[in-house]
Amino acid sequence: MYSAFVLGLSTAIALRAIIVLDHIQPGWVRPAWYFAVLGNFLFFYYRYQITEKRKKAVRDYQLIEKVEELDSLSEEDREVLIYLLNSIRKSPEHLNYLIIFVFSLVAIAIDLGFVFFS
C-alpha cells in the first residue's frame, strides 16, 4: 500500500517536472515521461485490482444485506456502514483506474512506434 502511494506521488511529480526539464535539461524529458507513464500504468492497475476486490467482497459476502439485519449496531452505525458499502459497490472508480491503465499502455505504444518507425 505504501509502495503504491510513493509510486503514485512520484509519477505525479515526474509529470509536472517534465515542463521544467524541458527548459533546463531537455534530454531528461523522455525518461521522466516514461517513468511517469509506466508508474501510472502500474499504479492504476493496482488501484483497479483493489477496487475490484472490494466490490467482490461486498457482493460475495452480501455485506449490505447482513448489515441491514444486524441488531447490535445503532441505526446511525447501520446507516453509515450501508452508505460505505453502497459507495464501494456502486462507484465507477474502477473504470477510471482501468481507463488510465489502458491509456498509459497506449501512450507508451504510440511513443515507441514513433521512436522505432519514424
N, C-alpha and C positions, 0 to 999 in steps of 0.2 A: 504494500500500500504506500509506504513512504518512498519507495523507489519510483513508483508511478507518479507521485506528487512531484518529486525532484525532476523527473523526466519532463513532465508537463510544464513545469516552471522554466526549465532550461530551454525547451523548444520555443516557448513564448518569448523569452528574452532573445534567443537567436533570430527569430523572425523580425523582431524590432531592430536588432543590431545590423541587419542587412543594409538598412538605409545609411547608417553611419559608416559601415565598412565600405560601402560603395564610394564614399567620399575620401576615406583615409587609406584604405587598403583593398582596392577592387578585386585583387586575387583571392580574397577570403570570402567573397560574396557567395560563390557556388558552394564551397564547403559548408558555410553557415546555413545556406538554404537546404542542402541535403541533410544536414544534421536535424534541422527543424522539421522538415517534411517526414524523414524517416522516424524521428521521435514521435511526431504526431500520429504517424501510421501505427506505431506500437502502442502509444498511449490510448488512442481512441479504440483500438481493437480490445485492449484490456478493459476499458470502461464499458464497451459493448458487452463483453462476456459477463462482467459483474452485474450489469443491469438485467441481462437475460436470466442469470441465476436467481436474482431477487424475484423477478416476475414468476419464474418457475416455482420457487418456494411458496410464494403466496397462493398460487394456483394449486399446486400438487398437494399441499397440506391443508387446503381450504381454510386458511387462517382468518379471512374476513368472517366467514360463517361461524367459526369457532369463537372468535372474539365477540360476535354479536350475541352468543348464547352464554357467555361467562357471567356468573353472578358475583364472583369475588371482586370484580372491578367496579368502581363507581361509574355512574353514567358518563361523567366527563372523561374518565380514563378510557372507557369504551369508545367514545366518540373520537378521541384523539388517535387511538390505535386504528380504528376503522379508516379515519382520514389518511393516516400514513400508509396503510396497506393499500387503500384505493389509489393513492397517488403513485405508488410503485407500480401497481398493476396497469393503470391507465396511461401513465406518462409515455410520450413518444421519444423520450431522451435517447433510447437505444437506437432509434432511427438516425438521430443526429450523429451519434458516435459512428454508426455504420457508414453513413454518407461521407463523413470526414475521413474515415479509414479508406474507403474506396477512392475518393478524390485524391488522397495523398498518393496512393498507388498509381493512379492515372497521371498525376503530375510528374512523378518520377519516370514513368514510362515515356511520356512525351519528351521530357528533357533528354533522356538517354537516346531517344530516337533522333532528336536534333543533333546531339553530340556525335553519334555514330553514322548517321545517314545524311548529314548536311555537308 
